[in-house]
Amino acid sequence: MDMNQYLDIFVEESKEHLQSLNTSLLELEKEPGNTSVINEIFRVAHTLKGMASTMGFTHMTALTHDMEDVLDGVRSHRIKVSSEVVDVLFQCLDALESYVSEIVSSGQEGQEEYGDIIAALAKINGSGAEKSSQKTKSAQDWTIGENSEEVYSNGLRLKLNIYDKNIIEKALETSMNILQIHVELDKKCLLKAARAFIIFQALDRNAEIMKSEPSVEDIEDEKFDYSFTVMVITKRDAAFFQKELNSIAEVRNVETTSITHEHIEMIQADEEGIASTIQHGKSDLKEAANKFQKLGDGKKHTNKTVRVDIDRLDVLMNLVSELIITKTRLADCGSGGKSNDYNQAVENLERITTNLHDAVMKVRMVPVETVFSRFPRMVRDISKELKKDIVLHMSGEETELDRTVIDEIGEPLIHIIRNSADHGLEKPEKRKERRKEETGNIWLRAYQEGNNVVIEVEDDGQGIDIEKVRKKIVGKGLESEEAAADLTEREIIQYLFQPSFSTAEKVTDLSGRGVGLDVVKTKIEALGGTIELNSTFGMGSKTIIRLPLTLAIIQALLVMVGTEKYAIPLSYIREITDIKTSDIQFVRKQEVIVLRDMLIPLVRLDQVLEVSKDELSDTNKLLTCVIVRKGDKLYGLTIDALIGQQEIVIKSLGKLLADIRYIAGATILGDGNVALIIDVNSIV
């Protein structure tokens, strides 16, 4: 069977399971005795093992198998959860992520076997070997024999006790059939547990499972050698089950035996068996069998979801975009005074396209939790490396962003959080001197603000030493000593976003290489967002990122500059005002205007975009100025005329024109002409 067709599904599901494993391990470290977390980790490891085995990835299978052994020891309380155990399990997680990354790039898991990690698992598992042996023995006292191949003196494969005898006698008195069913699977069967689950479902539909060897729980965990035996109470006969089970794929042989009075007369009393069976009610085996049934029933209550390739969503989005362009063209055609029916039809089309656009956008939206969930582990590792006590507080994980933005935002956030942990937060002893709690805090928040999503990273560390940065500016020759002395605190902070600008005194694995905030700024602005940094020395810092909800269809203001039409994204626009040319002043050779006691730099779009136009000679003539916001700063963009607000579709300029400054893309207008979209970030 060609397994390559399932490779994409394997990768997607593996990533989901690894993320779940990461979250659960962090919870386990906080609550070592939390049984539900331990069971969840075991379940994920077991699922990964089965998936890897099916795909033929032997190294992943071996690693997850050894993980299971340790986790089973934790579940049975013979291995105590410690920092060492959690560290090794995190190493396993990293190794599994490396395997999946290699599978994504090459289709194969690679040759790395991570022998050191497997040895560490074996060492942990070996520490509880003696207890494990004793536990296994006591568990076997009341069960059904050493293995399912054993045949007892009564000709059965199952060891029965007095309690079983009473059940069988009552069943026979009510004309029910008691069957022992021995099932052998094909040795080439890749997922034994999954195949056994299908068999148990078939049995549950037609019988009540009374006993099993191995136990249903062991079968679920693949702890059996391609065969198992069950005893059922049913109205069906042996021939029915022979036919029913033999029809299931990968079942090699089915052997059925009808239990009669002659069989139970040979059963000897087993006092230990009676006591244990009474203690366990109808036995743990029945309870485990019910687990299989619950698994089947649970599917009815799960949310119905479909995994869709992002490329298919892009195609759908493009079709919606074309529909919106056509709607705009129809609206323009109707502006010449058409009939009421025509206008109503256009309005109806506008409503439908808007609803369709909203629906498609919701499909593309992904919670920022998918990005945030990787940071608790990262902060844990940084905390250990830097020997600092750091707590990460997260909120707003349910806030949604477009998938294309989500895929790009992770790297900038990693830089910012590392900066907070390394540069921002002090060592415990230093915090104690400053009368702070020894544990440093980092807050990661997300929330929606209009058509933007705001992500904040805040810490309660030492903040930015403005004077130290000022000296660095002079030392690097970026400003003269006199000019640097006149810089405001906010202007000095902006130098931290310059390439190769670092205030770290020594280079570490985390920071000090001059790569960081400049990369962050470039990435954020490429996404159409803005970034600002606020800091109070001795108190902490806050980085605020604003990102558009989507990069596909936006509201924009259409304007005229010279003879050309341009679009300015509405999310940047604060207001529109008229100014006299005589009101324009100069500060440091920069044109500025005063608006409500605020000094606002002026940007003449015709000059920046190199659009030819007649020079103004009348000093009292009014200029139309669009006030835009970048971070907490305002700028004025001069234009020649306003056209109006319009929903536009952003089209990429392509690779050949990707490096053109000041232009973020293009859009097709209702008249078929193209308008360029202004990149506010780069212009101001």
BELMO-V911341 format. One record per residue. RES is the residue in one letter. PSI is psi in whole degrees, 0 to 359 (* if undefined). OMEGA is omega in degrees with one decimal (none if undefined). Layout:
RES:PSI:OMEGA
RES:PSI:OMEGA
//
This chain:
M:131:179.4
D:114:-176.2
M:352:-177.4
N:332:-179.2
Q:340:-179.4
Y:4:-173.0
L:317:-179.1
D:318:178.7
I:318:179.4
F:315:-178.3
V:312:-178.2
E:313:-177.7
E:325:178.0
S:318:178.8
K:320:178.9
E:316:-179.4
H:321:180.0
L:323:176.6
Q:320:176.6
S:320:179.0
L:319:178.7
N:313:-179.7
T:316:-177.2
S:323:179.0
L:323:176.4
L:321:177.5
E:321:-179.7
L:322:179.4
E:325:178.5
K:322:-177.6
E:80:-175.9
P:335:-177.2
G:7:-177.2
N:104:-175.3
T:320:-177.5
S:323:178.1
V:317:179.1
I:315:179.3
N:322:179.2
E:318:178.5
I:317:179.3
F:317:-178.4
R:316:-179.2
V:315:179.0
A:320:-179.6
H:318:179.2
T:316:178.3
L:321:178.7
K:314:179.9
G:317:179.3
M:315:-178.9
A:320:179.1
S:317:179.3
T:320:-177.8
M:353:179.1
G:21:178.3
F:92:-170.0
T:324:-178.7
H:317:176.7
M:319:-179.7
T:315:-178.2
A:317:-178.8
L:313:-179.5
T:329:176.4
H:316:178.4
D:326:174.2
M:316:179.6
E:319:-179.4
D:316:179.1
V:316:-179.3
L:326:176.2
D:323:176.2
G:324:177.1
V:318:-179.8
R:324:-177.3
S:5:175.8
H:17:175.1
R:344:174.6
I:126:-178.5
K:134:178.2
V:121:179.1
S:174:178.2
S:324:179.4
E:317:-179.8
V:314:-179.4
V:320:178.1
D:316:-180.0
V:320:178.7
L:325:175.3
F:323:175.3
Q:322:176.0
C:316:178.8
L:314:179.1
D:319:179.6
A:317:179.1
L:321:177.1
E:324:177.1
S:319:177.3
Y:313:-178.1
V:320:177.8
S:319:178.6
E:322:178.5
I:321:179.0
V:318:-174.7
S:327:-173.5
S:348:-176.6
G:355:179.4
Q:157:-177.3
E:350:-179.2
G:181:-174.8
Q:351:-178.4
E:126:-178.0
E:351:179.1
Y:55:-178.3
G:328:179.9
D:323:179.1
I:317:178.7
I:322:177.6
A:321:178.2
A:322:176.7
L:318:179.7
A:322:179.1
K:315:178.5
I:316:-177.5
N:324:-178.7
G:336:-177.4
S:341:180.0
G:21:-173.9
A:319:-176.4
E:315:179.3
K:322:-179.6
S:318:-179.7
S:316:-179.3
Q:320:-178.6
K:318:180.0
T:320:-178.4
K:315:-178.2
S:328:179.3
A:331:-178.2
Q:346:-175.9
D:322:-172.8
W:356:-177.4
T:210:-154.8
I:26:-179.6
G:165:-175.6
E:324:176.6
N:167:-172.4
S:352:179.6
E:345:-176.2
E:136:177.7
V:125:-176.3
Y:177:-173.8
S:337:178.9
N:8:176.9
G:4:-179.0
L:159:176.3
R:348:-177.8
L:137:176.4
K:122:-175.7
L:154:176.8
N:185:-175.8
I:322:179.3
Y:315:177.9
D:321:-178.9
K:316:-179.7
N:319:179.2
I:315:-178.3
I:317:-178.5
E:316:-179.9
K:323:179.1
A:318:179.5
L:325:179.4
E:332:179.5
T:19:176.4
S:25:173.9
M:155:177.1
N:138:173.7
I:119:-176.4
L:136:166.9
Q:123:-177.1
I:119:178.4
H:122:-175.7
V:132:175.2
E:128:179.3
L:158:175.7
D:137:-179.4
K:341:179.8
K:2:-179.5
C:125:-174.9
L:322:-178.8
L:85:-176.7
K:314:-176.4
A:319:179.5
A:319:178.2
R:321:177.8
A:323:178.7
F:318:178.8
I:320:179.3
I:316:179.4
F:325:176.0
Q:317:178.6
A:321:178.4
L:317:-178.7
D:330:179.9
R:337:-171.6
N:2:-176.1
A:170:172.5
E:123:-178.0
I:125:-176.3
M:323:-174.3
K:156:180.0
S:147:174.4
E:119:-4.5
P:176:179.5
S:156:179.7
V:325:179.6
E:318:178.0
D:323:178.3
I:319:177.8
E:325:-178.9
D:12:178.6
E:29:178.9
K:61:176.5
F:158:-174.1
D:68:172.3
Y:11:175.4
S:151:176.3
F:163:-177.5
T:137:176.8
V:155:173.0
M:128:-175.4
V:155:172.4
I:126:-171.6
T:161:171.5
K:346:-179.5
R:162:177.5
D:175:-176.5
A:323:-177.5
A:323:179.8
F:313:-177.8
F:328:174.5
Q:313:-178.0
K:315:-175.9
E:313:-174.6
L:327:178.2
N:341:179.4
S:349:179.9
I:134:-177.8
A:145:175.4
E:13:170.7
V:117:-175.0
R:321:-175.9
N:143:175.4
V:126:-179.8
E:121:-177.9
T:141:178.0
T:126:176.8
S:127:-178.6
I:130:-178.8
T:177:177.9
H:329:179.9
E:324:179.4
H:315:-172.9
I:341:176.3
E:337:-178.2
M:355:-178.7
I:129:177.0
Q:147:179.2
A:138:178.9
D:96:-172.7
E:321:177.5
E:320:179.8
G:318:-179.9
I:311:-177.1
A:315:-177.0
S:321:-178.8
T:320:176.6
I:318:-178.7
Q:322:-176.7
H:11:-178.4
G:236:179.8
K:8:175.4
S:151:179.1
D:336:-177.3
L:318:178.4
K:319:178.3
E:318:179.3
A:323:177.7
A:322:178.1
N:330:179.0
K:320:177.5
F:316:-178.5
Q:319:179.6
K:323:178.2
L:318:178.7
G:315:-179.3
D:327:-175.3
G:334:-177.7
K:334:-178.3
K:335:-173.0
H:352:-178.1
T:152:177.3
N:140:179.0
K:117:-179.0
T:155:177.4
V:130:176.8
R:120:-175.3
V:134:176.7
D:137:-177.5
I:331:178.8
D:324:178.6
R:323:176.2
L:325:177.6
D:320:177.7
V:315:178.3
L:318:178.6
M:320:178.3
N:321:178.7
L:319:176.4
V:321:178.9
S:315:179.2
E:324:178.8
L:320:178.7
I:321:177.4
I:316:179.1
T:320:177.9
K:318:179.8
T:321:179.4
R:319:178.7
L:320:179.3
A:321:178.2
D:322:178.5
C:327:-177.4
G:351:-177.6
S:349:-178.5
G:10:177.4
G:60:178.2
K:181:-178.6
S:162:178.5
N:323:179.3
D:320:179.3
Y:314:-179.2
N:321:178.1
Q:322:179.1
A:319:178.5
V:318:178.2
E:320:177.9
N:319:177.5
L:321:179.0
E:318:179.0
R:317:-178.6
I:315:-178.8
T:323:178.3
T:315:178.7
N:320:179.5
L:319:177.5
H:315:179.0
D:319:-179.1
A:317:179.1
V:320:-179.9
M:321:179.3
K:325:178.0
V:325:-178.1
R:347:-175.8
M:138:-178.5
V:136:177.9
P:143:178.5
V:352:176.4
E:328:179.8
T:332:176.5
V:314:-176.0
F:327:-172.0
S:342:-179.8
R:345:-171.4
F:326:177.1
P:318:177.7
R:317:-179.2
M:315:179.9
V:323:176.7
R:313:-178.5
D:319:178.6
I:318:-179.9
S:317:179.3
K:319:-177.5
E:318:-177.3
L:355:-176.8
K:45:175.4
K:148:173.3
D:112:-176.3
I:133:175.1
V:129:178.1
L:123:177.3
H:125:-178.2
M:143:175.3
S:156:178.4
G:23:-178.5
E:338:-178.4
E:351:178.0
T:135:-173.0
E:145:176.6
L:158:175.5
D:144:-177.0
R:322:-178.8
T:327:178.1
V:317:179.9
I:318:-177.2
D:337:-174.2
E:344:-170.2
I:342:-175.2
G:312:-176.7
E:313:176.8
P:320:-179.6
L:325:176.8
I:314:179.1
H:315:-175.7
I:315:-179.2
I:321:176.1
R:319:177.3
N:317:179.4
S:318:-177.8
A:321:-174.4
D:303:-178.5
H:319:-170.6
G:301:-173.7
L:135:-179.6
E:166:172.3
K:154:-177.9
P:318:-178.3
E:325:178.8
K:320:179.2
R:323:179.9
K:320:178.2
E:325:-178.3
R:13:177.9
R:39:173.6
K:162:172.0
E:143:-177.4
E:333:179.4
T:123:177.2
G:152:-176.9
N:139:171.4
I:129:178.2
W:129:177.0
L:114:-175.0
R:152:173.6
A:139:175.6
Y:159:-179.0
Q:139:179.5
E:97:-175.2
G:232:179.1
N:15:-179.6
N:158:169.1
V:130:-179.3
V:130:176.1
I:126:-178.9
E:138:171.7
V:115:-176.0
E:145:175.5
D:160:178.2
D:42:-177.7
G:211:-173.1
Q:352:-179.7
G:188:-176.7
I:127:176.1
D:99:-174.1
I:318:-177.8
E:325:178.1
K:319:178.6
V:321:179.1
R:315:179.1
K:324:179.3
K:323:178.4
I:315:178.7
V:317:-178.5
G:327:179.3
K:358:178.6
G:18:-179.5
L:331:177.1
E:156:173.6
S:165:-178.9
E:323:-179.8
E:315:-179.1
A:320:179.8
A:327:-179.4
A:333:-178.7
D:352:-177.5
L:138:175.8
T:168:179.8
E:318:-179.1
R:322:178.6
E:323:178.6
I:319:179.4
I:327:-179.2
Q:334:178.8
Y:340:177.7
L:342:179.3
F:4:177.9
Q:145:177.1
P:140:176.4
S:23:178.2
F:115:179.9
S:141:178.2
T:5:-179.2
A:137:-178.3
E:335:176.7
K:152:-178.6
V:131:175.3
T:177:176.4
D:340:-175.9
L:321:-173.7
S:180:176.5
G:7:-179.4
R:4:-179.8
G:13:177.1
V:119:-177.7
G:264:-173.1
L:331:176.5
D:321:176.4
V:318:-179.7
V:311:-178.0
K:315:179.9
T:315:-178.2
K:316:-178.4
I:316:-178.6
E:331:175.4
A:334:177.7
L:5:-179.3
G:18:-178.1
G:181:177.9
T:158:178.6
I:138:175.2
E:152:-176.8
L:122:176.8
N:144:-177.8
S:145:172.0
T:118:-174.4
F:130:-179.0
G:347:-176.3
M:327:-179.9
G:183:-178.0
S:157:176.2
K:127:175.3
T:128:-177.7
I:122:179.1
I:130:174.9
R:127:-177.3
L:145:175.9
P:147:178.7
L:325:-178.0
T:157:178.2
L:13:-172.2
A:303:-177.2
I:126:-175.1
I:165:169.8
Q:136:-177.2
A:159:174.4
L:121:177.6
L:131:-177.4
V:162:174.4
M:132:172.3
V:109:-171.4
G:235:179.0
T:8:-175.5
E:148:175.4
K:136:177.7
Y:158:178.1
A:131:175.7
I:120:-179.7
P:131:-174.8
L:334:-176.9
S:340:179.8
Y:340:-169.0
I:128:178.3
R:313:178.8
E:173:176.5
I:133:-177.5
T:161:174.6
D:139:179.1
I:151:174.3
K:144:177.7
T:334:179.2
S:343:-179.5
D:353:-178.1
I:130:179.3
Q:174:-179.7
F:131:173.6
V:117:-176.7
R:46:178.2
K:18:179.0
Q:129:177.0
E:133:178.7
V:160:172.0
I:158:176.8
V:120:-179.5
L:112:-178.7
R:51:177.3
D:13:176.2
M:135:177.9
L:115:-173.8
I:121:176.2
P:145:-177.5
L:135:177.6
V:118:178.0
R:107:-174.9
L:325:-178.6
D:326:178.8
Q:316:-178.6
V:319:-177.7
L:359:177.8
E:49:177.0
V:127:-177.8
S:141:177.8
K:165:179.3
D:140:177.6
E:142:178.8
L:132:178.2
S:333:-178.9
D:113:-177.0
T:347:179.9
N:0:-179.2
K:144:-177.5
L:141:173.1
L:137:174.0
T:128:-175.2
C:125:176.2
V:116:179.5
I:118:-179.4
V:158:-178.6
R:132:171.6
K:111:-173.1
G:235:177.4
D:14:-180.0
K:148:178.0
L:145:177.9
Y:152:177.8
G:127:177.8
L:120:-179.6
T:135:178.9
I:171:-179.5
D:329:-178.9
A:153:175.3
L:137:175.5
I:315:178.0
G:172:179.9
Q:142:-179.1
Q:147:174.0
E:123:-176.1
I:155:177.6
V:122:-179.0
I:124:176.0
K:135:178.9
S:148:178.4
L:350:-179.0
G:169:-175.7
K:325:-176.7
L:330:-177.3
L:15:-173.5
A:333:-174.5
D:10:179.2
I:128:-178.2
R:152:172.0
Y:356:-177.6
I:126:-177.4
A:348:-178.2
G:197:-179.6
A:164:175.9
T:153:177.5
I:124:-178.2
L:172:-178.0
G:330:179.8
D:5:178.2
G:349:178.7
N:163:-178.7
V:135:174.1
A:134:178.4
L:144:-179.2
I:125:-176.5
I:133:175.0
D:95:-175.0
V:321:-177.8
N:314:-176.0
S:331:-178.0
I:319:-175.6
V:*:none
//
